């Protein structure tokens, strides 16, 4: 059994070291001037990194020695709904208490509210380890973007009243967006918010469905505040506390993530407070919330994939057939190599994304709104691409891991069957993969990421790395032609049809360059980069050729095909 999920995984230390966090940390730490008010604050970037490493090692030990050993019993016990109350599994209660005692419930919140003031990159490294240990626990301790939303958009009074409670673990959070008739189409939200003209008190009426941790104490609610409206411009964001007028009606019986309650909630004239400005609930606040959720689910997916890959690697090394370990058979080690390479790509893309999120957040906190806008433009494209890629990879790695286990993997005696069930929802909730492509398509068409890829392509590659960079350059040229072809056609349905191919190609090209950059720092990564590029380039060529074929058959004759 592993003793520490941070120390036993060199990839995490490598990512922390390779991610260019210096500027983001300087902004977050206000130029390292906080030590007078907060003695625990770092006085330099080097001190900050040392602090991050110490806390990551603490989380790694907690995940390996406490959380992971409980995960199977948590999955089997699940969550119960008794007398109108949601009851966690005993193992979940223990894990949550350990996180509270360790002061890990407000990782990214400022110190003045009791938080650690850590960047999103470090928080994501933590959450990856949590998901490797128990993906359902990630859904509880990984909802800290609730506090971030109040920090960014709430009033000073709301920050003072809610954030210390979230940071200490006294209160937990949830976001209530989805409704029975408004899943991905949040413009159709019908939960009503009305304001008492005599007192100014806002109240909520309606039902929310599929709400992760919907039994939480503090809930962010998207509701229709403007009478007579039917679209997103009539929606506002509210914060609501659990109470007699907020009722959990039921919890869902799910395929996976059994330790995390998914609730249906009813609001019956529930008192609430407006967060930010009216009419901006969907257009600004939920979009910000969703970007944070995309990163969170991406970290969860990478953590599940890491757990599934390790299970496969261990099983293949120990399982013997025909006189030798099955890892020696080409059919098996090819799957192991494929999983390892995909996992490396997903992790590289995730932590490149968190770097831009941290730059945006740092500029925003320091008052540099122009800088925040500049970095947000990149982050808003990277977050959906990362969510799409990492969650699909998690499912693929979990699938191959179960296949390597054979019939044993289908049994509950092995954790891999849980990994498969837990992975399956990651490319569905917080926006399906298909919706991620919709969200990213504008940025792909406008070539928002070109400056980033230009810098990566211009790095001083030598030898085999230079050959791989040239291959990626040719793939990038094909992608540019495909984007130009779609832009010239000016057909919305054709652009939508080709979104998957274009977004996936954009992701593969960018991730290939990220792995080549890693190779400059560690020559031992050549095999990883070579294998990734060897598979990515033909995929991009195939996808871009399909785009440029102008084939409308799937649109014009879809009724015949379907």
N, C-alpha and C positions, 0 to 999 in steps of 0.2 A: 504494500500500500504506500502511496506517495506521502511524503511528510510535508511538502510545501509546494503548492501549485505555481508559485512565482519562481522559486529557486530551481525547480525541476524542469522549467521550460525556458531555455535560453532565448527563445524567440521574443519573449516579453521584454527582457532586458535589452535585447537588440533594438526592438521598436522604440523603447524609451530613449535609447541613446541616439538612434538615427533620426527620430522626429525632431525637426527644427523648432524647438519650443522656446528658445531664449527670448525672442521678442514678445511672444504671447505671455510668458511668465512675468517679464518685466512690466508689461501693462497691467496684468492682474495684480501684481504686488505693488503697484503705484511707485515703481522705481526702487523697490526694496526699502521703503521708508516707514513700514508699519510696525517695526520692532518696538518703538517707544510705547505704542498702545497695546501691542500683542507680543509678549516676549517670545512666543513660539514661532513667530513669523521669521522666514529666512532673510538673511542680510545680503545674499548674493544668489545668482543663478545656480552656482555649484552647491550651495547650501540647500536650495530648493530641491534640486535633483536628489541629493542625499536624503532629504526628508521623504520625498516620494518613494524612493527605493525602500526605506525602512517601513513605511506604511504598507506598501505593496507586499513586502515579505510577511508582515503581520497578517494581512488579508489572505495571502497564499497559504499560510499555516492554518488559519481558521477554516478555510475552504477544504483543505486536504484532510485535516485531522478531525474536524467536527461536522461540517456540512455534508461532504460527500458520503461519509458512512451512513448518514441518516436518509439519504435521498431515496433509496429503495423503499424503506418503510413509509416515508412521506407519500410516495407515489401510491402505495397500496392502501394506506389509511385515507388519504384524500382530505377533502374539505367537507364538513357536514353542515346542514342547515336545520337547526333545531329551535322551535318556538320563536321563529322570526329572527334568529341570530345565526351568524356565520361563525363556525368553529374551525380553527386551523388544526392541522395534525400536530401532535405533540412535538415532533421533530422540527416543524416549522416554527412553533412558539419558541423553542430553545434557540434556534438560529437567529430569529429576530431579536431576542433578548441579548444575545452575544454581540450582534451588530450595534445595538443601542449602547451597550456597555463600552464598546470600543470607540464610540463616537463617530460612527461611519454612516449616519443617516442624513448628513448635510454636507456631502463631500465637496460640492462645487459652490456652496453658498459662502458669502463673505464672513469673515471672522466676527464681525460685530453682531451677527445674528447667531453665533455659535457654530458656524460652519468651518470647514477646513480650508476653504478658498483654493482648492486644487483645480487645475485645468481639466477640461473635458477629456483630454487624452488619458490622463492618469485615472480618472473615474472610469473610463471605458476599459482600461486594463483591469481594473478591479472587477467590473461587471462581467468581463470575459471569464475570469476565474470563477466567479459565482455561478455563471451558467454552466461551466464545465462541471462544477460540483453538483448543482441542482438547478435546472433551468426554471423550475417553478418558483424558487426563491428569488431568482432574478426579477420576476414580475412584481415582487413586493418591495425589495430594497432598491430596485432599479427604476422606481417611479419618482425620482428626485427632480425630474423636470417640472413637476408640479410647483415646487418651491421656486425654481428658476423662472417660471412664468409669472408668478406673483412678484418676484424680484424685479423683473424687466418692465412689467406693465401695471402693477398694483400701486396704490397710494402709499405714502410714507407710513400712515397709520396701519394699513393692511400688512405691510412688511413687518412692522414692529409686533403686531399681534400674531401673525401666522408663522413667520419664518423661524423664530427661535423654537417653537413647538415642533416644527418639522425637523429641524436640525438635531434636536435632542432625542427624537423618537417618541416624544410624548404624544404626538399626533402623526398619523400616516395620511397619504394622499391618494386621490384617484382623479381621472378625467372622464367626464360623462359626456360623450359626443353622440354615439350611435343610438339610433332609435329603430323600432321595428320596421318602419317604412322609410327610414333614412340611414342606410348603411354607408356606402361610399359617397352617396349623393347628399352631403351635409347641407346643401342649400335647401333641402326638403325638411329640415328639422322643424318639428311642430311644438315642442315643449315651450310653453308660454311663460313669459316674464311680465308681470304687471307691477306698477308702482302705486302704492297707497297715496293719494293726493294729500291726505291730511298729515301723514307722518313721514312720507318719503321712503318708506320701507319697500324694498323690492320683494316679490314673492314668486315662486316657481310652481308651475303645474304641468305635469306630463310624465311620460315613461321613457326611461333609457334602458337599452338592452346591450348585452355582451360587454359589460363594464368590468374591466380588470380591477380587482380589489375594490369593488363597488361598496363594500362595507366600511370603507375608510372614514376617518373622522373629518377630513377636509376634502371637499370635492369641487373641482372646477367644472362648470356646467355651461354648455352652449345652448342658448335659448333665444326664442323670438321675442324681442322687446318692442318691435314696431308694428302696431296694428295695421292690418291690410296688406302686409308685404308677403311675398312668396319666394324671394330669393335670398342670397347671402347678405344683401345689404340691410336686411331687417334683423340680423342676428347680433347678439352681444354676448360677452363672456361674464359669468358670474362665479363667485365663490360662495359655497354653501357648507354649513356644518351639519354633521349627522345629528339627528334629533327625532322627536316623535312624528314630525311631518315629512321625514325622509325614510321610506320603508324599502328594505330589500324584500322583494316579493318571492324570489326564487334564485337558486344558483344552477348553472348549467352542468349537465353531465357531459364531460368532454373526453375526447380521444386521448389527450395528453395534458401535460402541465397540471396534474391532479392536485398539487399542493397550493395552487393559486386559484382563489375564488373568482369566477366570472358571473356577474350578478345582473339581474333585472331590478331596476330601481324605480320607485314611484315617488314623485314629488307632489305633495298635497298642500298647496299654499305654503310651501317651505320658505322661511325667511332666507334672504340671500343679499349679497352685496355686488354691485357692479364693479367689474375690474376694467380699468382703463376707460376708453370712450365708448359711447353707444355706437352701434352699427358696425363696429370693427371686429366683432367676435370671430367671424370666419375669415375675413379678408386679411387680417394681420395676426391676431393672437393665436388662432388655431393653427395657422400655417407655421408659426414659430414653434408651437407645441409639437406639431407633427414632425418638424425637422429634428427636434430633440428626440422624439420617439423613434424616428428612423435610425438614428445613430445607436440608440439603446438596443433596438432589436438586432441591428447588425452585430453589435458586440455579443449579444445573446447567441446569435447564430454561429459566430466564430467559436464561442465557447463550447457549444454543443458539438460542432464539427471536430474540435480538438479532442473532446471526450470520446466521440465515436471512432476517430482515427486511432487513438491510443488503445482502445478496446480491440480494434482489428489487428493492430500491430502485435499486441501481446498474445492474442489468440493464435495468430498465424505463426508466431515463433514457438509456441508450446504444443500446438496440435500437430500430431504426426500421422501421416498416411503414406502407405507404400514405403515405409522405412525411412522417411525424412520429414522434416518440418514443412508444413504446407506453404510457408513463406518462400520456399525455394522453387516452387512451381511458377513458371512464367505467368500463367493466368491469374495467379494470386498476387505476385509481387507487382504485376502491372497495375492492378487495382490499388495497391498500397502507394505506389509511386504517384499515380493519378490523384489520389486523395491528398497526399502530402503537397503536391504542387498547387492544387486548387486552394488548399487551406492557406498556403503561403501567399498566394495572390490575394485572397480575400482579406487577410490580415494586413498586408501592405496597403491595400486600398482603404481599409477602415481607418488606419492611423494617419494616412495622408489627409483623409477627410476631417478627422478630429483636429488636426493641426489648423485647418482653415476655420473651423468652428471656433477654436480657441483664439485665433487672431481677430475674428469678428467680435467675439465677446469681450476681448481685452480692449479693443478700440471703443466699443460701446461703453464699457465701464469707465474708461478714461475720458470720455466726452468727445472722442474723435469720430464724429458721425460720418464724415466722408470716408474714413478708413473702414469703419464698420460696414458701410454700404458696399465698398469695393470688395471686401472679403466675403460678404454675404452673397454677392452675386456668384462667386465660385462655389461656396458651400451649398447654395441652394440647388446646384446641379449635381455636386458630388454626393449629397446625402441620399437622393433617390437612386442614383446609380449604385451606390454602395449597398443600400438596403436590398435592391434587386439581386445584385451579384452574390452577396454573402449569404443570403437566405436560400437561394437556389443551390449554392455550394453546400450548405449545411445539409440539405435534403439529399444531395448526391453522395456526399461522404457517408452519411448515415445509412443510405441504401447499400452502398458498397460494403460498409462494415458488416451489416447484417448478412449480406451475401457471403462474405468471407467466413463468418461464423457458421454458415450452413443452417441446418435444422436447429442446432443449439441456440442460434441467435433469435429464433422465433419464440423461444421459451423465456419465461420471466426469470429464469435462473441467471440470465446475463443482462447486463445493463443496456446492451445495444438496442433491445426492443423498446426500451423507454426513450432512448435517444431518438429513435425513428419517430415515435409518436410525438415527442416534444418538438422535434424539428419541423414537423409538417405544418404547423400553424405560422411559423415565422415568415413564410412568403405569402401569408394571407392577411394577418392582422396588421394594424397601423398602415394599411394600404397594400393591396395585392401587388405582385410583381408587375402586372399589366398597368396598374395605376402609377407605379413608380416610373415606368417608361413614359406615360403621359406627362408626368411632372417634370421629367428631365428633357423631354423632346425639344422644347423651345431653346434650352441652352445648347443642346447638341446642334440644332439647325443654325444657331447664331454663333457657333464656335467659341463659346465662352471659355472653354478649357484650353484653347490653343496656346495662350501665353505660358501656361503651366507645362504643357507638353513640349513646347519650343525649348524651354529651359532644360527639361530632362533630355531631349534629343541632342542638345548641344554639349552635354557633358563629355569629358575626354576619354571615351571608350578606346580600349586597345585590344588587339588580338581577337579572340572569339567573341568578346563582348561587342566589338565594333561590327563584326559580321551580323550579330543578332540585332543590333541597333539599325543597321541598314535594312534588314528584313522588316523590322517594324516600320521603318520609314516608308517602304513600299506599301505596306498595309495601310499606313496613314494616308498616302496619296489615293489609294482606292476608296477609302472612307470619304475623303474630301470630294472626290468625283461623285460619289453616291449622294452625298448631302446636296451638292449643287444640282444634281439631276432632279431630286425631289423638290427642291426649291423652285426650279424652273417650271415644273408641271402645275404648280399652284392648285393642286387637288387635295382638299382636306382629307377625304377618305383614303386616298393613296398614301398620304403622309402618315396617317394613323396606322394603316396596314403595315407600313415599313418601320414604325417606331421601334419595335422589338429588335429588328436587325441592326438598325443604326445605333441604338443605345448600347446594345451588347457589343458591337464593334468598337464603339468609343471606349467602353469599359476595358476591353481586352487590350487595346493599344496603350491606353494610359497605364494599366496594371503591368504590362510588359516592360514599359520604361521604368516603372517604379522598382521592379525586380532587378533591372540592369543597374540602376543606381545603387541598390543594395550590394550588388556584385563589386562595385568600386570600393565599398567599405569592407567587404569580406569575400575574398576570392574563392573561398570554399562554397559559395552559393552558385557557382557557375552551372552545375547540373540542374538546379532548380530553375534558373532563368532560361537555360537552353530548352528544357522540356516545356516550359510554359509557352515560350515563343514558338516552338515547333508546332504546337497545337493551336495557338491563337492565330497565327498568320493565315493558315488555310481556312480557318473559320471566318475570318474577316473577309477573305477573298470570296468565299462562297456567299456570304450574306450580302456583300456589296454588289456582287454580280446579279443576285436576285433582285436587288433594289433597282439596278440600272436596266433590268430587262423590260421594265414597264408592264409587267404581267399583271393585269387586272382580273384574272380569272377568278381569284378567290372572292372578289367583290361582285363582279358581273354575273357569276354563275354559282354564287354561294348556296343558293337554294338547292341546286342540283347536287352539289358536293355534300352539303349537310344532310 
